[in-house]
Amino acid sequence: MSPSPKVTVFGPHPMLAITIEALTSEGGDEIHAHAAGQGVWVARMAAELGASPILCGFIGGETGAVLRPLLERMSVEMRLIETTAASGSYVHDRRSGEREPVAQSASMPPSRHEIDELFSSTVAAALDSSVLALCGPYPGEALPLEIYGNLVADVKANGTPVIVDLSPPRLDSALEGGPDLVKINDWELAKYISGPVDSEERMRAAAQRLLDAGAGSVIITRAEDPAMVLRGDEAWELIPPRFERGSREGCGDSMMGGLAACIAAGLSWEETLRTGAAAGAANFLRHGLGSGSRSVVEDLALRVELRPL
């Protein structure tokens, strides 16, 4: 049996999530602790779809001590850099059925030495992987901008493809390295071009600017509307099954994990797109963050439409 393809995930800020749920019959509350954050959710879905993720990030302080065993329960290899600053955390109340923020604490910026350790650890892991998935920090200004472009350039120079899910100005830096795929939502794209993307023509023109700036391909997600995909001179609409009740939180990260797993496995472009869209839809149904079973994703992928534009 061949080993599972490796996916390195640059997810610099795993977080401790505390969620309060209402008991349905006995009364009282349930309190859950989970590992959270964009990199965590990307890695979780990639693992569910058969990849062997390596999560590279920071951890530290009292919250980090609670977070570490939660991370180590995941089917993910951890490359965690100890920081003097505590890991970020948040508390959400879901007793009403909706996710209501109660409290949130972001990690303080890491030191130069800590950043260098994470950078070198990520590059080393990526060179032994089939793809690098680059996620954003929290807060956004926690890391120097040049780290994103340097990661893309150094990893690509050694033959490993790179996919990114970043907002400006981190995206601008990553584009300098020429990532193979940029996944972005419509409001981040509007921020990138400093203008509206409220029609197919404007959105396609904005996506073309990403291609011209160095992206090999672009996927633009639009909440409940079909995603737009551009690669070279070709463009498509990517249309997952439509559901009315669920949660959009983490759908983009689940999609990113699905894309990474498929690219690592060497699947076709069309199958990669369908599976990525299905992974996002599976997360929507689960009301979860980076969650969804492989069987559900595979079933939903059969119902994803890919239409040329």
PyMOL commands that set and color helices and strands:
alter all, ss='L'
color gray80, all
select helices_A, chain A and resi 38-48+61-72+112-127+140-142+146-156+170-176+186-193+200-213+251-265+269-286+294-301
alter helices_A, ss='H'
color red, helices_A
select strands_A, chain A and resi 6-10+15-22+29-36+52-60+77-83+89-93+100-105+131-135+162-165+181-185+217-222+225-231+234-239+305-308
alter strands_A, ss='S'
color yellow, strands_A
deselect
rebuild
show_as cartoon
